[in-house]
């Protein structure tokens, strides 16, 4: 059994067939595999001989197929093994046939009931690329570099990595493990942990839907810039001209007052109004961009994870190729060393500022894509014996390494831009001095220019594009840059929407609709609602949703995830599951983070964020055309109401589902547990009942009888001790 239970493999439903012959040899084979491969009664007799002759090549991933070794051959197995000698009596054979047949039939019923086929990854590398592409997004390129130089340079890495260890990796590990164990989307997973917790999954799906709604707007912006990057000269390289009534031409005054890149971003692309209260006209360029971006997302997702997984070979790898190209271009530019030094020179006094720690924790949390449900959905398609611990460490460190590498690339280019501005300032100063005009000399400060960077869209569409304008062959660099931003955004969008789609499919809200229709309806509804971004106030609505819809709800959801695993599902039971899947138990550090450190860190960030919001308020940068610059404006009351609606519409599902369940109303219907080869995994890894150590008993209240203190009653899967599990080999020996 140990030899035939090494790896989980995937077979298509047409290959999952058992032979109808009732010989002793075949019954032994069915005994070994009956629990894992559902019996197809309607086609067994027709395909029995065909299945006997073909050797199935191992394929990665499965949920309803057997453990099959790479060299397993059914025909040789049948010919090699028999239950007795040729001289056994017919009576003994008959008894054995009857006993084993009864056992196999019982097991086939279980397999048919719980063994519904689920999509799976074609390879491990596809899963890793999809997860890395989901975690590594636009924030790594335009958010981390800004936060690092703003909050102490190299000193910012201290709180950054501390928060990564106590908050980022533990929750990332938790989501991968629980998705792989329960093999469902976010709603199915948390409903199975406890029927009262189904609201966590619904909240994740709602947040994912809202974030996907406005996140695709960034992809539309990238497509617009990508299209215009093929023009020569670049449309944002110089100010446009205006025709006056006297038939004279001059540069656009608004552009002269600001800069060509700012004018093109605010007035040409966004067509910004002067406040969120003045939406003005419809932006047709944005409308077409949103239509194309949602159509591309639909095309990529409609075939499921097998198709979209193949697309990530390009969307996950291409950004790294472009970053490497920009790295070698950036470090050869004049002033690159000054830019990188400005980014990483530590200013240790900033560590005393609590805001620095708050922003480090927030950046870690959102850059890893936690609490969206996408990670749970992705891991649910993995084999049951996948090493989710190794995946969590690998993807998390890759994400952080990408942030730092992108910071070097971005600030090498910003250093070049700042140095060019500094040199022009010195030339102008020298020219004025030579003309004896010393009363209005400009002040030239390189460090001020370096610090004058921006985050988010300002960094990507204004500062970086201004630097690219000064490159030889600017069109090529612009195409590469905006194509990189597009691929970074699109694969993060896959993971965000996959959490929604998987939850809808697992809930069986539309049981008669194929998944393609569900994806289409989802993308269509998002496209219609995203038209609110295609007007003069659209960018302000985008900032409103980005500031509120994707921040507080995700922190609250992740907090409930940690508390649910720690105090309802149980840390001991969760650790047993991980040991069963990977062969090794999680360390004390991870259990301590799940039960104490991570919840405390998230509660602290939540309280600090609410306090900062109440004391400092919230504002948005409005473009003032007459001045050619942005000014801070307070959100009007109706925007504050919308912000609260966005937050409450996400998190209120958690208490609502629990309260309605107490009243006997089921918002999320109970479903059977997904197929899982528990006994086989225990036998493969040689798992014995775990005896709690003294540290575990004192820290986590583990009891010797298998219970766990500080843990609510469990409402999920029924637990079985190892002694109660009966392996197929033991079953066979009982009958011999």
N, C-alpha and C positions, 0 to 999 in steps of 0.2 A: 504493500500500500504506500509506503514511504517513497518507493521509486516511481509510482504512478501518480503521486500527488505533489509534484514539485512546483508546477507553474499553472496559473489559470489561463485558459485559452478561449478564444472566441470562435464560435461556429454560427453560421447562418441557420435560420429556422428550418430550411429545407434539408440541412445536413444532420439535424438533431433527430435521429431515427434509431429505434431499437429493433433488433431482429426478433422475428416472431417464433423462431424455432425454440423448442423447450428442452433442449439437451442439457445435460449436466454442465458441460463446459460453458455454454452460453448463459446459464443461470448464474454461474459464478461471476462472469463478467458483469451481468446486470446487477448483481449484488454490490459489486464494487462501485458501480457508476449510477445506479438507479436513482439515488437521492439527488444527483446533480443534473441529469439530463432528462427532461420531461419526455414521456412516452407519447408519441403521436399515433393514436390508435387507427386513424383513418388511412394512414399511409404506410404503416409498418410493414404489412405484407408485401406491398408493391415495391418498396425500396430496400427491403432487407438484404437481398443478394447484392445490390449495388453498393450499399454501405459497407458490406463485408469486404469488398474488393479494394476499396479506395483508402489510401492513407492520407489523412488530413494534415496539411501543413500547419504548424502552430501559428496562431495569430494573436496579437496582443489584445488584452482586455476581454472581459466577459462579465456577465452576471448570472447567466443561466446555462453554463456549460461545465463540463467536467474538468478535473485536473488530468491533463494528459501530458506525458513526458514527450520530449522532442523525438525520441526514437520508438515511441509506442506503436505497435502494429497489432491490430485486433486479431488478424488471422493467426499470427505466430503465437499470440497470447493464448488463443483458444486451443491451439494444437499442443502447446507446451504444458498447460495445467489441466489437471482433472481432480475431482474430489476423492477419488478412491481408485483402487486397482481395477483392472478389467474383469477380475473375478468376483466383484461385488455382487451380491444377490439382487435380484430384481425388486424384492421387497424393500431392501435398504435404500435402493435408488428411488423408489416411489415415495418413501417417507421424506427423503431429502428434498425431492422435487416439490412436494406439497408444502413443506415448511418454508423453503426459500421463496417459492412462488408467492406465498401469502405475504412474506416480508417485503418482497419487491413491489407487489401491487399496492401495499400501504404506502411505500415510499414514493411510488409514482404519483399517487394522489397528491401528496405533499408537494412534489416537484411541479405538478401541473397547477396547483393552486397558487404557489408562491413564486414560481419561476418564470414570470413574464420577461420576455426578452427586452433588453434595454440597449440603447446605442452605446458604443464604446470607442475609445481611441484606437486608431490603427497602429500606433506605436508610442513608445514612451517619450521619444523626442518630440512627437506632435503635442502631447500633453504639456510637456515642459515649455515648449515654445508658445503655446496658447496661454499658459499661465503667466509666463514672463511678459508676453505681449499685453496681457490684461493688466498686470501690476505696473509695468513700466509704461507710463503715459506722458501726456504733455506737461504735467506738473514736475516731472524729473528734469525737463529741459528749461522751463520758464519760471518755476516756482522755487526750487531748491537753491539755485545760484543766488537769487535775490535775497532769500532769507539768510543764507550763509554770510554774505558780505554785510548785510544789515545788522546781524546779531552776533558780531564778534569774530567774523572770519573763521580761522582755524579753531578758535575756542568753541564755536557753535557745534563742532563735531562731537564734543564731549556730551552735552545733553542729547544730541541727535542719536548717538549710538547707545546711550543709556536707555532712552525711550524705546529704541529698537529692540533691546534685549528684554525689557520688562513689559512691553505692550505690543509691539509690532509682531515679532516672531511668535510669541505664545498664542495670540489670537489667530494668526495665519495658520499655525500648526493645528489649532483646535478645529478650525473650519474644514481644513483638508481631511482631518481624521474622522470627524463626525459624518461628513458627506460620504466618505469611502465606506464607513461602517454601515450606515443605514440606507445608502444607495438610492437617495431620493433628492429632489430639489429642496429649497429652503423651507417651504411650507410643509412638505411631507416629513422632513427631518424633525422639525421642532414639534409637530403634532405627534410624532411617534415618541419623542422624549417624554412628552406629556400632552394629553388632549387640551389642557388649559394653556399651553404655550404656542398654539398654532398661530396666534397673532404676531409672534416674532417673524415667522416666515412671510405673512401677509405684509407686514411693515417693510421687510426687506424688498419685497416685490414692488411695493408702491414707491419706495425711495428710488429703486433702480429705474422705474418707469419715468419718474420726474427728472432724475439726473440725465437719463438717456435723451429725454425731450430737449433739454437745453444744450447738452454736450455735443449733439450733432450739429448745432449751430456753428461750433468751432470748425468742424469738418467742412461745412459750407464755406466759411471764410477762407479756409486753406485752399479749397477748390477754386474760388474766385481769384485769389492771388496766384495760384499755380497756372491758371489759364493766361493771366496777363503777364506772367514771367517770360513768355515766349516773345513779347514785343520788344522792339529795339528802337529807341532807348526804352528803358523800363518806365512805365507811366508814373511811378513815384520818385523818379530821379530828379525831375525839375518841376517847377510850378507851372500850372497851365496859364494860358493867356486869356484875357477877357476883351471882347469887342465893345467899345463904348459908343455912345450915340453919335459922336462926331467921327466915327469910322477910324478911330485909332485903337491900337492894341497895346496892352500892358499886362504885366503879370497880375494874377489874382491877388488882391490886397490881403485877403484872409490867409492865403498861403505864404505870402511874404512875411506876415506877422508871426507865423508859426514855423513850419518847415514843410518841404514837399512830402515827406513820409507821413507827418501828422495830418496834413490836409487830405492826402489820399485815403488815409484810414478813416478819419472821422466824417469827412464830407462826401467823398466819392464812394467808398465801400459801404459805410454804415448810414450815410445820409442823416447824421445825427441832428435831432432837434435840440433846443436849449434847455429842455427839462423833460422829466418823465411824464409830465402832464400835457405835453404837446406832441402827440404821435405824428402829426403832419401826414404826408402822403405814403402810399404803399411803395416799398422798395422792391422793384421787379427783379433786380439782380439777385437780391437775397432770396426771393421766392423761388427763382429757378435753381439757385445753389442748394437750397433746402430740398427741393424736389429730387435733384440728382443725388444728393448725399443719402437721402432715405431710400432711394431706389437701389443704390449700391449696397447699403446695409441689408436690404431685403434679399438681393441676389446672393450675397455672401452667406446669409443665415438660412435660406429656405431649404437647403439640403441637409440641415442638421450639422452636428459637430464633426462628422466625418468630412464634409465638404469644407466647412469653415475652418476646420483644423488644418486642412491642406493649404488654405489661403495664408495661414499664419506663418508658413515657411517664408513667405515674402514679407508680410507685414511686421513680423517680429525681428527678422534678420536685417532687412533693409535699413532701418534707422541706425543700427550699429555701423553699417557700412558708411553711411553718410556722416555720422559723427566722427569716424576715423578719418575720413577724407577732410572734413573741416578741421580736425585736430592738427593734421600735418600742414594744412594751409594756414591755420591760425598761429601756430608757434613760429612760423617764418615771417610773420608780419612785424613791423616796427611797433613797439609798445606792448607786445604780447606778454612779455615777462612782467611788466608793471601791472597789467591786468590780473594775471594769475597770482602775483604777490599780494595784490589788494584783496583778492578773494580769500586767501588762506593765511594771511598774517594774523596771528591770534591776538585778540584784545580780551585778556582774561577778566578784566573788571566787569564785562557784560554778564558773566555767569552769576552775578549777584542779583541780576534783574529777573524776576519771576516770569516776565513776558517772554524772555528767551526760551525758557523751559516749556512754556505753554505752546509757543510756535513750533518748537522741535517735536513735541508730542503730537501736535495736530498734523504736521507735515508727514511724520511716519505713518500715522493712522490712515490718512487719505491717499498717500502715494502707493500703499500696498493694496488698496481696493477692498478693505475689510468691511464686513456687514452688508454688502450688496446682495449676497446670495450667489454671486457668480462663482466664487471659489468652491462653495458647497456643491453647486451644479457640476462644475468641471470635475471635481474629485469623485462624484458619484458614478462617473463613467469609467473609473479606473478599475483594474483587477482588485480582488479582495485582498491579495497579499502584496500590494504595492507598498513601498517604503515611503509613507507620507511624511515621516520625520525628515528624511534626507531631502525630499522635495521642498519642504517648508524652509529649511536652512538655505538650500541652493537658490531658490527664487528670491527670498528676502535679501540675501547678500548681493545677488545680481542686481536687484532693484536699487540698493543703496550705492553699489559700485557705479552703476549707470548714472546716478544723480551726481556723484563727484566727478566722474569723467565728463559729463555734460557741462558741469560748472567750469572745468578747465577750458573746454571748447568755447563756451559762451564768453568767458571773461578774457580769453586771449583776443577774441574779436572786439569786445568792448574796450580792451586796452588799446587796440589799434585805433578805434574810433576816437577815444579820449585823447590819445597822443596827437592825432591829426588835428583835432579841435584846438588842443593846447598849442601846437606849432603855429596854426593860423592866427591864434590870439597873440602870440609873441611877435609874429610878422607884422600884424596890425599895430601893435604897441610900438615896435621899432620904427614903423613908418611914421606914426604920429610924433614920436620923439624927434625924428629927423626933420620934421616940418615945424618943430618948436611948439607943437600943440600938446602941452603937458597937463592941461586942466581936466581933460576927460579921458584919461588913460584907462583902458580896460584892465580888469584884474584877471590874471591868468593863474589858474590853480589846477594842476593835474589831478590831485587827489579828489577835488570837488567834482571834476568831470567823471572820474571813475565811480564815485559814489552816486552819480546822477543816473543810475540805471533804474529800470522798472521791472515789475513782475507781470506775469500773465500776458494778456494780449499786447500790452504796451511794449514788453520786451521783444516779442516775436514780430509784431507787425509795424513797429516804429523804430526802435533802436537797432535791432539786428538788420532790418532791411536798409536802414541808413548806412550801416557799415558795409553791407553787400554792394551798395551803389558804388563804393570806392574800389571794389575789386576789379581787376582786369577780367573781361568776360563775365560781367555781372549776371547776364541772363542764365548762364549755366549754373552759377551758384544759387541763384534764386529758385530755379526749378528744383535743384537738389534739396534745398532747405524746406520748401513748402511741400514737396513730396514726402519728406521725412516727417513733417508735422502731420500730414494726412494719414500716413501709415501708423504713426503713434496713436492718433485718435481713433482710427477705425477698429484696431484690434482691442482697444479698451472698450469700445462700444459693443463689440461681440460679447465680451464677458458680462457687461452690464445687462444687456438684453437677454442673454442666455439664462440669467437668474430669473427673469420674469417668465420667459417661455417655458422653462423646465417646471416652474411652480404651477403654471396654468395647466400644463399637460398632466403633471402628477396629481393635481386636484380633480382632474376629470370634469372640469366645469363645462367643457364642450366635448363630450365623449364621442360624438358622431363626426366631429370635424377633424380632418387630418392636420398634422402639425404645420404643414405649409400654409394652410388657411389661417391658422392662429397667428403665425409670424406675419403674414400679409396684413391681417386686420390690425395687429399691433403697430406695424410700421405706418399704415395708413392713418390711424388715429393720431400717432405722434406727428406725422407730417401736417395734418390739419391743425393741430394745436400749436405747432411751431410757427405758424403764420403770424403769431403775435410778436415774433422777433423780426419780421420783415416790414418794419416801418421806422420812422424817425426815432421813436422811443424804444425800439427793440433791443438795443444794446444795454439800456438801463434795466429793462425787464430781465435780461440775461444776468446782469450783475446782482439783481435782487434775488433771483433763484439760486445763483451760485453762492451767495452769502448766507442763505438761510436753509434752503431745501436740502442741500447736501452736507451740511455740517452737523448741527445738533441731532437730527434724527439718527444718523449713522453712529454717533457716539452712544446714544441711548440704546440702540439695537444691540451693538456689540457688548455693552454692559449687561444686558439681559441674557445674551448668549453665554457669557462667562458665568453669570449667576446660575443659569439653568443647568449647565454642565456640572458646576461645582456643588450645588446644593439640592438639585432635584434628580438629575441623572446619576450623579455621584462620581467623585474623582476616582475612587477605587474601581468602580465598574468601567469608567472611561479608560483608565490605565490598563485594565484587563483586556479591553477591546483592542487597544493599540498593540499590546504584547501579542495578542492573537493574530493581528494582521502583519506586523513587522518582525515578530520574533524577539523583541526586546521591550521592556517596560520604559515609559518616560521617566526621566530623572526627577529627583526631589525638586530641583529648581523649577521645572516646567509645572509640576503640580502646585508648587507654592505660588507661582505666577497666576495660574488659573483661579486659584481659590482666594488669594489675597492681593497680590501686587497689582495685577492688571485691573481688577475692579476699582482699587483705590486710585490708580493713575487716571482712569477714565472719569471717575467721580470728581477728582481734583480738576481735571481739564474742563469738565462741564461747569463746575461752580465758578472757576476763574473766567471762563468764556462769558457766562451770563453776567458776572460782575463787571467785566470789561465793557460789555454791551450796554449795561444800565448806566455806568458812570461816564463812558465816553460817547455813547450813542453810535449811530450808524449813518453813514453818508455815502454819496456816490459822486464820481467826477463827471460833471456836466460840461459839454463843449459849448463855449461862448464864441460864436462866430465873429462878433465884432472885435474881440480881443485876440482871437487866434490861439486860445489856450483853454485849459479845463479849470473849473472851479468846483470846490466841494459844496454840495447842496444836501440838505437834510431830506430824508425820505418823507413824502407826504403821508397823511394818516391812512389813506386807502392802501398804500404800499405796505405799511406796517400790518394792516389787517390781512393782506394777502400772504405776507411772510408767516404770520401765526397760523393761517389756514394750511399753508404748505407743511409746516412742522407738525401740527396736530393731526392732519390727514394721514400722516405717516405713522406716528407713534401711538395714536389712540387705539389702533387695532389690538395692541398688546393687552390692555385691560378689558376692552370690549369683548374680545373672544373668550377671555377667562370668565367674565361675569355672565355672559350668555350661556356658557357651558355649565356654570353652576345652576342656572335656571332651566337647564335641560334643552337648550337650543344649540344645535350644532352648526356653527358657521363653516367649520372644516370637517368634512365627513371622515370617519375613521376608515382607514385602509389597512389591508393586510401588510405585514412586514415584507420587505423585499427579500428575494432569495439571497441567502448568505451561507457559505460552507463552513459553519462554525466548528463542527466536529473534525472536519478534515484539516482545517488550519491548525487546530490544537494538536492533532496527531503529527502533522508535518513539522511543526516547531518544537514538539516534545514538551508542551506546556503542562505544568503541574500547578495545583492550587497555590496561590501566592500567600506566604505567611508575612503579615505586616511586620516591619522593623520597628524598633523603639522610636525612631524619629517619625515614622509615618503615624504611629499611634498617638504621639504627642502633638504633632502638627496638624494632622488631618482627621483625628478622632477615628482611626480605623480600629475596629473591634476584631477579636480573634474569631468570632463566629461568622465573619463575613459581612457584617453590617457596618454602617458608617455613621458616626455621630454628626451633628449639625447638618443633617441631610433630610429633606422632606421625603415622604413616601413616594415610591417610584410608580409611574403609570405607563411606562414604556414596555419594552420587550420583557417577557418573563425570563428570569435568570435560571440557569441550570449549573449546578456544580459539575466539576469534571468527572466526579464519580458517577453522576447520573447519566452522563453522555455515554452512549454505547456505540463504539466504532463498528464499521461494517465487518472488520475482521473478527471482533468479539461476537457479533451476531452469527457469523458463519460457524464459529467454533461451537456455539450452543447447539447447533443442529447436527453437528458431526458426531 
